[in-house]
Amino acid sequence: MAASMRRPSIARPVKTEAATLTVGIIGAGRVGATLGAALAAAGHRVIAASGTSDATTERIDRLLPDTAHLPPNQVARAATDLLIIAVPDDATAAVTRGLADDGALRPGQVVAHTSGAHGLAQLDPAVARGARPLALHPAMTFTGRPEDLARLRGISYGVTTRADVRPFAECLVAQLGGAVEWIRDRDRALYHAALAHGANHLVTLVNDALDRLRDAGVRHPERVLAPLLRASLENTLLLGDAALTGPVSRGDAGTVARHLAELTEAAPDSVAVYRALARRTADRAISAGRLRPVDAEPLLGVLADAREGTPHDDL
């Protein structure tokens, strides 16, 4: 029989033509339920899932209709090959410890968590029971909507694990249609900070921009912003700092001062964020050679004055 994902080891590396895994999901929220559905679509047997909220029950019924809805310890016992713990980051260690203390984990079982910020230490209680640890973070935002499943195709997974589990992880991610990014255990918090800064803060930034357009009388702000934001994102991913345009990149202190004055009047809560991002943008523009330090001086003066709440009135 060909080597399979069922019992991976260093001596017998996992092949991509893997046998069916018996999988359990603890925490069938947006991430857990979607991963479970993707594993089921890849041919694996998602035998049980847990969750207590009405939303979780609805997700299991919708995304995992052939999966039993059981308490976490029963899910762990049923998942003979792979157990995915998809609970909030700071609950991962406590959930793992509870399963280990209950005797619900077993030697050889792969126990994975989906936290981007945490590494393998969260799974130490499982390792003490002989389980194989895996930190498996899908680099994608999940909304709980049907399109979440389709968005998994082609994404990257931030993976941290031991050498003997690497073949298993590579095969599993390939079956999910993704790509592995190996993250050192000590770098996971930095990795996750980068993703949160880029994706989560983008939501806040875009919503602030939509609100300010509404304040300016724009009836369809999403229509105005959509092509601009898409072009900015595509250009940035392709060109890096060379994609930067706008008043900060030109050192246009007068325009920035007027922005600050208008924001102070219309949306004072957004002033500090605008100022901080403008200063960071100026720093990057200077470092990239897009803005000469001498041309940046008036702009930096405006931003410095803004910290004291006194933008230049004469600009």
Backbone bond lengths (Angstrom), bond angles and torsions (degrees), N, CA, C in turn:
res aa  C-N    CA-C-N  psi(-1)  N-CA   C-N-CA  omega(-1)  CA-C   N-CA-C  phi
1 M - - - 1.470 - - 1.522 109.13 -
2 A 1.342 116.59 137.11 1.463 120.04 -179.15 1.509 110.40 -64.44
3 A 1.345 115.43 150.43 1.463 119.51 176.61 1.509 108.82 -60.58
4 S 1.310 117.71 143.34 1.455 120.87 -173.85 1.501 110.99 -133.34
5 M 1.339 114.92 174.28 1.452 121.15 176.99 1.515 111.53 -74.29
6 R 1.334 117.44 -10.96 1.455 118.98 -174.63 1.514 111.90 -65.13
7 R 1.292 118.82 -39.35 1.465 121.05 180.00 1.528 109.53 -136.75
8 P 1.335 118.73 69.03 1.465 120.33 -177.55 1.515 112.10 -69.79
9 S 1.311 116.69 150.77 1.459 121.21 176.94 1.514 108.30 -158.92
10 I 1.319 115.51 170.77 1.461 119.48 177.30 1.527 109.90 -65.16
11 A 1.315 116.62 -41.16 1.459 120.66 -175.22 1.523 111.74 -67.73
12 R 1.328 116.74 -33.71 1.459 120.21 -178.86 1.520 108.23 -124.07
13 P 1.323 118.34 86.33 1.455 120.57 -176.11 1.523 112.47 -61.11
14 V 1.326 115.26 147.13 1.448 121.25 -178.31 1.517 110.56 -70.55
15 K 1.316 116.56 135.89 1.450 121.62 174.74 1.522 109.69 -99.53
16 T 1.329 116.06 161.27 1.456 118.99 -177.75 1.518 111.87 -71.61
17 E 1.349 118.36 -23.94 1.458 119.53 177.94 1.519 108.35 -83.66
18 A 1.356 115.56 67.87 1.455 121.71 -170.52 1.518 111.68 -81.49
19 A 1.330 114.89 154.27 1.448 120.86 174.02 1.511 110.01 -74.10
20 T 1.318 114.83 164.58 1.455 120.44 178.07 1.523 110.75 -65.43
21 L 1.327 115.78 132.53 1.453 121.83 177.13 1.519 110.41 -95.41
22 T 1.307 115.74 147.70 1.466 120.97 170.28 1.514 106.87 -98.33
23 V 1.332 115.79 117.31 1.468 123.21 -167.28 1.524 110.75 -119.75
24 G 1.332 115.81 143.90 1.448 121.70 171.35 1.518 110.23 -126.54
25 I 1.324 116.87 148.84 1.458 122.86 -179.13 1.526 108.90 -121.66
26 I 1.308 117.15 117.38 1.467 120.98 173.32 1.522 107.71 -102.08
27 G 1.325 115.22 112.51 1.452 121.37 -175.60 1.515 110.38 96.71
28 A 1.335 116.46 72.34 1.469 120.68 -177.43 1.524 110.08 -84.28
29 G 1.342 115.55 56.26 1.456 121.14 174.79 1.515 109.75 -82.78
30 R 1.318 115.93 -153.42 1.467 119.82 -177.13 1.518 112.04 -61.07
31 V 1.338 116.78 -43.37 1.467 120.47 -178.28 1.522 110.92 -76.77
32 G 1.330 116.36 -51.65 1.461 120.19 -174.56 1.509 113.24 -61.20
33 A 1.330 117.02 -45.37 1.459 119.92 -178.49 1.525 111.20 -66.34
34 T 1.331 116.44 -38.45 1.467 119.65 179.97 1.522 111.11 -67.78
35 L 1.336 117.68 -43.44 1.462 119.98 176.48 1.520 110.67 -62.79
36 G 1.330 116.45 -40.41 1.451 119.22 177.64 1.510 112.01 -60.06
37 A 1.337 116.62 -43.52 1.463 120.38 178.70 1.522 110.91 -64.15
38 A 1.341 116.96 -38.15 1.466 120.20 178.61 1.524 111.11 -66.50
39 L 1.327 117.29 -39.26 1.468 120.72 177.72 1.520 110.82 -66.49
40 A 1.320 116.57 -39.57 1.462 119.75 177.22 1.526 110.32 -63.82
41 A 1.337 116.79 -41.24 1.458 120.56 178.55 1.521 111.65 -64.59
42 A 1.361 116.34 -27.59 1.461 121.02 178.48 1.528 112.32 -81.36
43 G 1.329 116.78 -0.51 1.452 120.47 175.22 1.510 115.62 102.93
44 H 1.328 117.66 5.30 1.456 120.43 179.88 1.529 110.83 -89.60
45 R 1.299 115.75 161.51 1.458 121.82 -177.05 1.531 109.40 -100.26
46 V 1.312 116.42 102.80 1.464 121.18 177.31 1.520 106.18 -87.34
47 I 1.325 115.13 98.51 1.452 120.54 -166.31 1.517 113.63 -84.51
48 A 1.336 117.87 -29.02 1.457 120.30 -176.05 1.520 110.30 -156.29
49 A 1.334 115.25 152.39 1.460 122.00 177.62 1.518 108.78 -145.88
50 S 1.345 115.31 153.06 1.462 119.61 -179.24 1.520 110.69 -123.54
51 G 1.313 115.07 161.35 1.456 122.81 178.81 1.513 108.91 160.22
52 T 1.325 116.81 146.82 1.462 119.61 -173.06 1.516 114.53 -110.38
53 S 1.323 118.43 -19.01 1.461 119.74 -174.97 1.525 111.14 -81.20
54 D 1.324 115.02 161.99 1.463 120.15 176.11 1.521 110.45 -62.76
55 A 1.357 116.32 -36.59 1.466 119.73 179.58 1.520 111.07 -64.38
56 T 1.346 116.57 -38.00 1.461 120.36 178.72 1.513 110.81 -65.58
57 T 1.317 116.31 -44.01 1.467 120.27 178.29 1.518 110.64 -59.10
58 E 1.335 116.28 -42.22 1.465 120.38 179.53 1.520 111.02 -64.06
59 R 1.354 117.30 -39.98 1.467 120.40 179.71 1.524 111.17 -65.62
60 I 1.317 116.59 -42.98 1.464 119.12 178.80 1.519 110.27 -61.09
61 D 1.326 116.64 -44.08 1.467 120.48 179.77 1.526 111.18 -63.50
62 R 1.333 116.53 -37.16 1.470 120.15 -174.88 1.522 112.37 -84.40
63 L 1.335 117.38 -46.49 1.456 121.13 -174.01 1.526 113.41 -93.04
64 L 1.333 116.82 -26.54 1.460 121.22 -176.77 1.523 109.81 -129.76
65 P 1.320 117.49 62.03 1.467 120.25 -172.42 1.524 114.31 -64.34
66 D 1.327 118.31 -21.86 1.467 121.40 -179.46 1.528 112.26 -99.39
67 T 1.320 116.46 13.40 1.460 121.18 -175.15 1.521 111.11 -106.32
68 A 1.325 116.11 134.38 1.463 120.65 178.43 1.525 110.52 -71.87
69 H 1.312 116.54 141.67 1.471 122.91 177.56 1.527 107.21 -99.05
70 L 1.345 116.31 104.93 1.460 121.32 -171.32 1.532 111.03 -129.45
71 P 1.332 118.20 164.99 1.461 121.47 173.01 1.532 110.27 -64.80
72 P 1.341 117.75 157.29 1.470 120.91 -175.22 1.527 114.44 -55.30
73 N 1.336 118.66 -42.96 1.467 118.88 -177.26 1.522 111.58 -65.98
74 Q 1.324 117.40 -33.71 1.466 119.98 177.09 1.518 111.63 -72.93
75 V 1.338 116.38 -34.09 1.466 119.76 174.93 1.521 109.87 -62.00
76 A 1.331 116.66 -44.98 1.465 121.29 -178.66 1.525 111.02 -61.96
77 R 1.311 117.20 -40.80 1.474 120.14 -179.94 1.521 111.57 -68.26
78 A 1.321 116.62 -34.52 1.467 120.17 -177.54 1.521 112.38 -76.72
79 A 1.347 116.97 -26.45 1.469 121.42 -175.47 1.526 109.51 -84.01
80 T 1.290 117.20 81.83 1.471 120.86 -172.31 1.524 113.07 -70.21
81 D 1.340 118.07 -23.32 1.466 120.65 -176.76 1.527 113.42 -107.80
82 L 1.312 116.76 -48.19 1.465 121.22 -173.88 1.521 110.20 -140.78
83 L 1.320 115.81 124.94 1.462 122.37 174.64 1.525 108.20 -115.91
84 I 1.319 117.02 122.73 1.459 122.15 178.88 1.521 108.72 -105.88
85 I 1.334 115.44 122.75 1.458 121.82 177.36 1.524 107.17 -103.18
86 A 1.330 115.63 105.76 1.465 121.66 -174.63 1.523 109.99 -117.54
87 V 1.315 114.77 57.30 1.468 121.40 179.62 1.531 108.41 -102.99
88 P 1.348 119.19 170.24 1.469 119.65 176.29 1.524 111.89 -52.70
89 D 1.329 116.55 146.67 1.465 122.62 -172.40 1.524 113.35 -46.23
90 D 1.321 115.96 -51.66 1.458 119.40 -171.81 1.527 112.97 -76.80
91 A 1.330 117.61 -4.84 1.459 121.02 176.73 1.521 112.37 -96.77
92 T 1.326 117.31 -8.71 1.468 121.00 -173.20 1.525 112.39 -59.44
93 A 1.325 117.12 -47.83 1.464 120.14 -176.83 1.519 111.07 -63.67
94 A 1.339 117.52 -42.75 1.460 120.78 -178.44 1.522 111.33 -65.80
95 V 1.325 117.16 -40.37 1.466 120.45 178.20 1.519 110.25 -63.74
96 T 1.333 117.00 -45.03 1.465 120.72 179.50 1.524 110.70 -61.90
97 R 1.312 116.39 -43.73 1.473 120.64 -179.99 1.536 110.70 -62.60
98 G 1.320 116.39 -41.31 1.456 119.55 179.29 1.518 112.44 -63.89
99 L 1.319 116.93 -40.29 1.470 120.65 178.29 1.522 110.79 -65.94
100 A 1.337 116.21 -41.25 1.468 120.18 179.49 1.525 110.56 -65.23
101 D 1.314 117.60 -44.93 1.464 121.38 -179.50 1.522 111.42 -64.00
102 D 1.318 115.94 -30.52 1.465 121.06 179.86 1.529 112.27 -79.06
103 G 1.339 116.76 -10.02 1.464 119.64 -177.43 1.514 113.56 76.59
104 A 1.350 116.79 22.04 1.459 120.47 -175.77 1.528 113.40 -86.16
105 L 1.342 117.03 -8.17 1.458 121.10 -178.92 1.515 110.40 -104.94
106 R 1.335 116.07 158.10 1.466 119.01 -174.96 1.523 111.49 -139.91
107 P 1.318 117.80 157.80 1.468 121.05 176.53 1.529 111.98 -59.90
108 G 1.330 116.31 140.18 1.457 121.85 177.46 1.508 114.40 88.10
109 Q 1.305 117.74 -21.93 1.461 121.94 178.21 1.533 109.18 -67.16
110 V 1.331 118.25 135.80 1.451 121.39 173.70 1.524 108.19 -87.41
111 V 1.322 115.87 122.73 1.461 121.46 177.60 1.519 107.32 -112.00
112 A 1.319 115.79 118.02 1.461 122.04 -175.66 1.522 110.19 -117.54
113 H 1.328 116.10 143.73 1.454 118.93 167.84 1.519 108.91 -117.66
114 T 1.328 115.91 159.58 1.460 121.10 -174.32 1.522 112.89 -107.05
115 S 1.329 118.04 12.97 1.463 121.19 179.60 1.522 110.90 -71.98
116 G 1.327 116.22 132.40 1.461 119.11 175.38 1.507 112.39 -79.45
117 A 1.327 116.83 -30.03 1.460 120.64 -172.87 1.516 113.53 -83.63
118 H 1.333 117.54 -24.87 1.458 120.89 -174.44 1.527 111.59 -103.68
119 G 1.325 114.28 154.06 1.456 120.96 178.73 1.515 111.48 -105.84
120 L 1.318 115.13 -145.31 1.457 120.20 -172.21 1.528 113.67 -80.53
121 A 1.317 118.43 -16.91 1.464 119.91 -177.71 1.522 111.66 -59.58
122 Q 1.336 116.81 -30.08 1.464 120.28 179.61 1.530 111.51 -62.90
123 L 1.318 116.24 -20.78 1.467 121.36 -176.43 1.529 112.57 -103.17
124 D 1.325 118.03 8.80 1.460 120.73 -178.44 1.531 113.43 -54.31
125 P 1.340 119.80 -40.94 1.474 118.55 178.10 1.527 112.69 -60.99
126 A 1.336 116.70 -33.46 1.462 120.36 177.52 1.524 110.91 -70.41
127 V 1.335 116.19 -40.85 1.460 120.53 178.50 1.532 110.23 -62.05
128 A 1.317 116.36 -38.21 1.460 120.00 178.73 1.522 111.58 -62.23
129 R 1.323 117.23 -22.43 1.467 122.18 176.89 1.521 112.13 -92.40
130 G 1.340 116.72 3.62 1.463 120.61 177.90 1.510 114.49 94.46
131 A 1.338 117.44 4.34 1.463 120.28 179.07 1.526 110.50 -76.47
132 R 1.309 116.36 162.42 1.464 123.50 179.01 1.533 108.34 -101.41
133 P 1.343 118.62 125.36 1.464 120.74 -174.52 1.527 113.35 -88.76
134 L 1.327 115.76 145.64 1.460 121.06 179.48 1.532 108.93 -150.36
135 A 1.323 116.57 122.19 1.464 122.23 171.42 1.520 106.88 -98.13
136 L 1.331 116.66 115.08 1.468 122.75 -169.83 1.525 108.50 -129.48
137 H 1.329 116.56 97.44 1.467 120.26 -175.45 1.521 111.16 -110.98
138 P 1.337 117.62 115.69 1.467 119.78 175.30 1.527 110.27 -76.33
139 A 1.322 116.53 124.78 1.462 121.24 -178.48 1.529 109.11 -83.12
140 M 1.303 114.63 74.04 1.467 121.73 -177.40 1.513 108.39 -154.33
141 T 1.315 116.79 151.03 1.449 121.67 174.31 1.519 108.93 -92.26
142 F 1.316 116.42 140.46 1.459 122.31 -176.83 1.523 109.51 -119.33
143 T 1.315 115.98 130.57 1.465 121.46 -177.16 1.520 112.98 -110.67
144 G 1.344 117.24 -9.99 1.449 120.02 -174.35 1.515 113.01 85.22
145 R 1.318 116.93 5.09 1.467 121.39 -179.75 1.533 110.16 -93.81
146 P 1.335 117.66 162.02 1.471 120.76 -176.50 1.513 114.37 -57.15
147 E 1.337 117.49 -30.45 1.471 119.18 -176.69 1.522 113.35 -70.92
148 D 1.335 118.34 -10.57 1.469 120.20 178.51 1.525 111.65 -55.32
149 L 1.314 116.54 -41.96 1.464 120.26 -176.48 1.527 111.22 -64.30
150 A 1.313 116.72 -43.63 1.467 120.08 179.95 1.521 111.19 -65.34
151 R 1.324 117.29 -31.92 1.460 120.81 -177.50 1.520 112.85 -71.14
152 L 1.314 118.25 -14.49 1.464 120.11 178.15 1.523 112.29 -68.43
153 R 1.321 117.47 -26.41 1.454 120.29 -177.27 1.525 110.68 -65.13
154 G 1.323 116.08 121.06 1.454 121.48 174.90 1.514 115.28 89.20
155 I 1.344 119.07 0.96 1.454 119.51 -179.19 1.527 110.65 -81.31
156 S 1.331 115.04 170.77 1.461 121.04 174.93 1.521 109.94 -99.45
157 Y 1.330 114.96 152.86 1.457 122.10 175.90 1.518 107.91 -120.98
158 G 1.326 116.30 127.17 1.449 120.50 173.57 1.514 109.30 -81.31
159 V 1.327 116.56 110.54 1.467 121.55 -170.23 1.524 110.50 -117.34
160 T 1.325 114.91 133.57 1.454 122.66 172.57 1.516 107.84 -132.71
161 T 1.322 117.10 130.26 1.458 119.54 179.63 1.526 109.57 -165.44
162 R 1.325 115.54 179.28 1.461 120.60 176.10 1.529 109.75 -82.38
163 A 1.318 115.06 165.23 1.460 120.07 -177.57 1.524 111.93 -59.87
164 D 1.344 117.19 -37.03 1.466 118.85 -176.12 1.524 112.78 -73.50
165 V 1.344 117.55 -13.93 1.464 120.59 -179.55 1.527 111.19 -102.09
166 R 1.321 117.13 -7.70 1.467 119.66 -177.33 1.532 113.09 -58.61
167 P 1.341 119.45 -46.31 1.468 118.07 179.09 1.529 112.35 -58.88
168 F 1.322 116.29 -39.81 1.464 121.25 177.05 1.522 109.80 -59.43
169 A 1.337 116.87 -48.37 1.462 121.11 -177.78 1.522 111.33 -62.58
170 E 1.322 116.80 -43.56 1.463 120.35 179.90 1.517 111.40 -60.96
171 C 1.326 115.85 -43.28 1.457 120.31 -179.45 1.522 110.78 -66.88
172 L 1.316 116.27 -43.76 1.459 120.74 -178.48 1.527 111.12 -61.82
173 V 1.329 117.18 -46.80 1.458 120.83 -179.89 1.525 110.64 -64.14
174 A 1.329 117.11 -39.85 1.461 120.20 177.78 1.519 110.95 -61.17
175 Q 1.329 116.58 -39.98 1.459 119.65 179.16 1.525 112.07 -67.86
176 L 1.313 116.81 -26.27 1.460 121.00 176.13 1.529 111.78 -81.97
177 G 1.334 116.40 -1.40 1.457 120.59 -179.96 1.503 113.95 79.35
178 G 1.353 116.68 20.36 1.451 120.97 -176.13 1.513 113.40 -110.58
179 A 1.327 114.64 -174.26 1.464 122.36 178.40 1.522 108.62 -127.97
180 V 1.333 116.42 140.49 1.463 121.69 -178.94 1.520 110.54 -85.16
181 E 1.329 115.73 133.27 1.465 122.44 165.38 1.529 106.13 -116.96
182 W 1.327 117.34 112.46 1.453 120.54 -179.35 1.529 109.33 -75.99
183 I 1.313 116.22 122.16 1.465 122.42 -179.33 1.529 108.36 -113.59
184 R 1.331 116.33 125.88 1.459 119.03 175.97 1.523 109.55 -63.34
185 D 1.301 116.13 146.09 1.457 120.61 -176.21 1.528 111.20 -54.12
186 R 1.323 116.47 -43.79 1.465 119.55 -176.50 1.529 112.64 -71.35
187 D 1.327 118.10 -12.76 1.459 121.33 -177.10 1.527 113.58 -100.45
188 R 1.321 117.54 2.17 1.465 118.10 -173.30 1.532 112.49 -65.85
189 A 1.319 118.26 -38.91 1.459 119.13 179.55 1.533 110.97 -63.90
190 L 1.337 117.11 -39.12 1.461 120.89 177.93 1.526 110.46 -66.84
191 Y 1.326 116.05 -44.00 1.471 121.53 175.84 1.526 110.40 -55.10
192 H 1.321 116.32 -47.31 1.462 120.06 -176.85 1.522 111.29 -71.06
193 A 1.332 117.44 -36.33 1.464 120.74 176.99 1.525 110.59 -59.64
194 A 1.336 116.61 -41.24 1.463 120.53 179.13 1.526 111.17 -62.19
195 L 1.329 116.75 -43.55 1.460 120.08 179.97 1.520 111.40 -66.63
196 A 1.334 116.57 -43.67 1.459 120.01 -179.71 1.525 111.16 -64.98
197 H 1.337 116.00 -40.48 1.459 120.40 179.11 1.523 110.29 -62.55
198 G 1.322 116.68 -42.73 1.453 119.92 -177.87 1.513 114.00 -74.97
199 A 1.334 117.82 -43.13 1.465 120.66 -173.21 1.525 112.64 -92.41
200 N 1.334 117.83 -52.11 1.459 120.09 -175.37 1.528 111.48 -68.42
201 H 1.331 116.57 -44.02 1.457 118.88 -179.63 1.524 111.56 -70.46
202 L 1.330 116.67 -24.50 1.463 119.51 174.99 1.524 110.46 -62.37
203 V 1.327 116.91 -39.38 1.468 120.44 178.63 1.526 110.22 -59.69
204 T 1.336 116.05 -45.37 1.455 120.41 179.32 1.524 111.14 -64.07
205 L 1.325 116.28 -45.03 1.459 121.03 -179.08 1.525 111.51 -61.08
206 V 1.332 116.84 -46.23 1.464 120.37 -178.17 1.522 110.56 -66.78
207 N 1.325 117.46 -41.48 1.461 119.35 179.01 1.530 111.77 -64.74
208 D 1.340 117.06 -37.16 1.464 119.80 174.30 1.529 110.63 -61.68
209 A 1.326 116.49 -43.54 1.465 119.91 179.43 1.529 111.07 -63.76
210 L 1.332 116.88 -40.47 1.466 120.26 177.23 1.526 110.92 -61.67
211 D 1.325 115.95 -42.19 1.469 119.70 179.53 1.520 111.68 -63.10
212 R 1.346 116.77 -42.13 1.455 118.86 -178.75 1.534 111.17 -68.01
213 L 1.320 118.04 -34.35 1.463 120.33 175.25 1.522 110.67 -64.62
214 R 1.321 116.24 -39.57 1.473 118.89 175.94 1.522 110.36 -62.54
215 D 1.349 115.96 -42.14 1.464 119.85 177.33 1.526 111.32 -59.17
216 A 1.345 115.97 -31.67 1.460 120.88 -179.16 1.524 112.47 -84.15
217 G 1.333 117.14 3.32 1.456 120.88 176.90 1.517 115.71 90.85
218 V 1.322 117.59 8.92 1.472 120.59 179.05 1.525 108.74 -74.95
219 R 1.325 116.91 123.74 1.466 120.91 -175.34 1.514 113.26 -77.54
220 H 1.324 117.11 -31.43 1.465 120.83 -178.37 1.529 108.91 -127.80
221 P 1.320 117.58 72.45 1.475 119.61 -175.24 1.518 113.22 -62.81
222 E 1.326 117.38 -32.51 1.465 119.08 179.63 1.518 111.05 -65.31
223 R 1.333 116.82 -33.36 1.460 120.96 178.51 1.526 110.38 -68.54
224 V 1.322 116.20 -36.31 1.464 120.40 179.33 1.527 110.84 -70.80
225 L 1.332 116.27 -44.27 1.467 120.39 -173.55 1.523 114.00 -77.37
226 A 1.327 117.39 -35.15 1.470 120.26 -169.73 1.524 114.00 -52.30
227 P 1.329 119.72 -54.72 1.475 118.04 -178.76 1.524 112.94 -65.73
228 L 1.335 116.65 -34.65 1.461 120.37 178.81 1.524 111.32 -65.41
229 L 1.328 116.73 -46.31 1.461 120.26 -178.93 1.518 111.85 -67.60
230 R 1.327 116.66 -39.22 1.476 118.95 178.85 1.524 110.54 -63.23
231 A 1.323 116.40 -43.46 1.464 119.61 179.60 1.528 110.50 -64.94
232 S 1.332 116.74 -41.22 1.466 119.78 179.64 1.518 111.10 -62.68
233 L 1.334 116.72 -43.67 1.461 120.09 -179.97 1.520 111.17 -64.42
234 E 1.326 116.87 -47.63 1.460 120.09 -179.03 1.524 111.05 -62.58
235 N 1.320 116.60 -42.56 1.465 120.03 179.34 1.523 111.56 -64.67
236 T 1.324 116.67 -39.53 1.461 120.11 -179.36 1.518 111.57 -66.59
237 L 1.334 116.47 -43.78 1.465 119.47 178.87 1.520 111.48 -63.87
238 L 1.329 116.23 -29.77 1.461 120.47 -178.90 1.529 112.62 -87.59
239 L 1.327 117.11 -39.56 1.458 121.18 -168.42 1.522 114.35 -113.63
240 G 1.316 118.82 -10.97 1.454 120.85 -177.18 1.519 111.45 67.24
241 D 1.345 116.99 -137.71 1.465 120.89 -177.57 1.528 112.83 -64.48
242 A 1.316 117.57 -19.46 1.465 120.13 178.49 1.526 112.19 -67.20
243 A 1.331 117.96 -13.17 1.466 121.33 178.43 1.516 112.53 -79.56
244 L 1.337 117.75 -9.05 1.458 120.93 -173.74 1.527 111.67 -68.27
245 T 1.320 115.54 132.04 1.465 122.80 172.97 1.527 107.64 -132.21
246 G 1.332 116.69 -178.34 1.451 119.72 173.43 1.519 113.92 100.97
247 P 1.339 116.19 179.74 1.465 120.47 -171.73 1.514 114.43 -65.29
248 V 1.310 119.06 -34.54 1.463 119.45 179.84 1.521 110.16 -65.88
249 S 1.332 117.82 -43.93 1.468 120.34 -179.19 1.522 111.66 -64.48
250 R 1.338 116.83 -23.21 1.469 120.98 178.63 1.521 112.40 -93.16
251 G 1.331 117.09 -6.09 1.455 120.28 -175.98 1.518 112.05 69.99
252 D 1.332 116.98 29.85 1.468 122.41 -175.35 1.522 109.77 -82.60
253 A 1.343 115.54 81.75 1.460 121.00 -175.01 1.520 112.44 -63.83
254 G 1.329 117.67 -35.12 1.455 120.25 -178.86 1.513 112.32 -63.03
255 T 1.325 116.42 -44.44 1.455 119.94 179.03 1.516 111.19 -63.61
256 V 1.320 116.97 -44.72 1.466 120.31 179.88 1.523 110.71 -62.58
257 A 1.335 117.54 -39.24 1.463 120.58 177.93 1.524 111.08 -62.53
258 R 1.330 117.28 -40.74 1.466 120.11 178.03 1.524 110.71 -66.96
259 H 1.336 116.58 -38.28 1.470 119.28 175.20 1.525 110.19 -56.46
260 L 1.323 115.76 -48.47 1.462 120.23 -177.46 1.526 111.51 -62.87
261 A 1.322 116.13 -39.43 1.464 119.27 179.73 1.529 110.84 -65.08
262 E 1.325 116.95 -43.41 1.463 120.57 -179.97 1.532 111.31 -67.15
263 L 1.314 116.23 -41.40 1.461 119.49 179.22 1.530 111.01 -65.96
264 T 1.312 116.93 -37.37 1.461 120.31 178.03 1.522 110.75 -60.10
265 E 1.314 115.94 -35.50 1.467 121.16 -179.85 1.532 111.71 -78.91
266 A 1.338 116.17 -46.40 1.466 120.22 -171.50 1.525 113.93 -89.03
267 A 1.323 117.40 -36.04 1.473 120.92 -173.95 1.517 109.64 -150.17
268 P 1.323 117.67 72.60 1.468 119.97 -174.51 1.523 114.24 -59.14
269 D 1.328 117.97 -26.93 1.459 119.91 179.46 1.525 112.55 -66.23
270 S 1.320 117.06 -20.34 1.470 120.22 -177.50 1.524 113.40 -92.21
271 V 1.330 117.26 -6.49 1.461 120.59 -175.87 1.527 111.75 -63.18
272 A 1.327 116.99 -47.47 1.462 120.22 -176.72 1.526 111.28 -62.10
273 V 1.322 116.83 -38.64 1.464 120.51 179.76 1.523 110.30 -67.64
274 Y 1.335 116.62 -46.04 1.460 120.18 178.35 1.521 110.11 -57.86
275 R 1.326 116.23 -46.95 1.460 120.74 -178.33 1.527 111.17 -60.52
276 A 1.356 116.45 -46.73 1.463 120.06 -178.05 1.528 111.17 -62.83
277 L 1.320 116.70 -42.39 1.459 119.61 -179.60 1.531 110.97 -70.25
278 A 1.322 117.11 -36.86 1.462 119.72 177.66 1.526 110.54 -64.41
279 R 1.328 116.81 -40.81 1.466 119.84 179.11 1.525 110.40 -65.79
280 R 1.321 116.69 -42.52 1.463 119.61 178.53 1.533 110.93 -65.06
281 T 1.329 115.67 -39.22 1.465 119.97 177.61 1.525 110.53 -63.11
282 A 1.319 116.73 -41.52 1.467 120.35 178.08 1.523 110.91 -62.78
283 D 1.317 116.89 -42.70 1.467 120.21 178.99 1.527 110.90 -59.59
284 R 1.326 115.90 -44.11 1.467 119.25 -179.66 1.528 110.94 -68.07
285 A 1.328 116.39 -39.18 1.463 119.55 179.62 1.524 111.13 -63.87
286 I 1.327 116.72 -39.20 1.467 120.74 177.95 1.527 110.20 -66.45
287 S 1.330 116.83 -46.65 1.467 121.10 -178.88 1.513 111.86 -62.49
288 A 1.338 116.77 -34.35 1.463 121.00 -178.45 1.521 112.53 -84.33
289 G 1.325 117.50 -1.55 1.457 120.45 -178.48 1.514 113.75 77.81
290 R 1.334 117.15 13.11 1.464 121.11 179.19 1.520 111.55 -82.32
291 L 1.324 116.88 -22.09 1.464 122.13 -177.82 1.519 108.46 -136.98
292 R 1.332 116.47 121.83 1.464 119.68 179.35 1.531 110.37 -71.47
293 P 1.316 117.84 140.27 1.470 119.56 179.88 1.519 113.01 -53.89
294 V 1.340 118.03 -38.23 1.457 119.93 -179.26 1.525 111.18 -65.55
295 D 1.338 116.71 -35.32 1.460 120.20 178.40 1.529 111.64 -76.86
296 A 1.328 115.83 -20.84 1.460 120.09 -178.67 1.518 112.78 -81.70
297 E 1.326 117.22 -17.77 1.469 119.56 -172.74 1.531 113.29 -57.00
298 P 1.355 119.75 -49.18 1.472 118.52 178.73 1.527 112.71 -60.58
299 L 1.332 115.99 -39.29 1.459 120.57 178.70 1.523 111.10 -62.78
300 L 1.319 116.42 -47.86 1.456 119.98 179.88 1.524 111.03 -63.80
301 G 1.331 116.26 -30.43 1.452 119.57 175.51 1.516 112.00 -65.58
302 V 1.324 116.43 -42.47 1.465 120.66 176.66 1.525 110.54 -60.45
303 L 1.320 116.29 -44.86 1.462 120.29 -178.40 1.515 111.19 -68.61
304 A 1.330 117.23 -34.53 1.458 119.99 177.07 1.515 110.60 -67.68
305 D 1.332 116.72 -42.09 1.459 120.43 177.57 1.519 111.03 -63.66
306 A 1.320 116.19 -34.25 1.462 120.10 -179.78 1.517 111.23 -61.95
307 R 1.342 116.32 -30.96 1.470 118.72 178.83 1.516 110.86 -64.04
308 E 1.360 115.98 -25.62 1.457 120.21 177.22 1.522 111.64 -94.07
309 G 1.358 116.46 1.75 1.452 120.58 179.77 1.516 113.69 76.75
310 T 1.363 117.34 22.78 1.476 119.70 -177.81 1.526 109.69 -131.84
311 P 1.340 118.13 73.83 1.466 119.40 176.26 1.533 110.78 -63.19
312 H 1.324 116.32 153.12 1.464 121.51 -176.10 1.536 109.61 -63.07
313 D 1.298 116.84 120.63 1.458 121.41 179.53 1.522 111.64 -78.85
314 D 1.325 117.08 -18.99 1.454 118.93 -173.50 1.517 112.95 -94.23
315 L 1.350 117.12 6.00 1.469 118.99 -177.27 1.530 109.73 -105.02
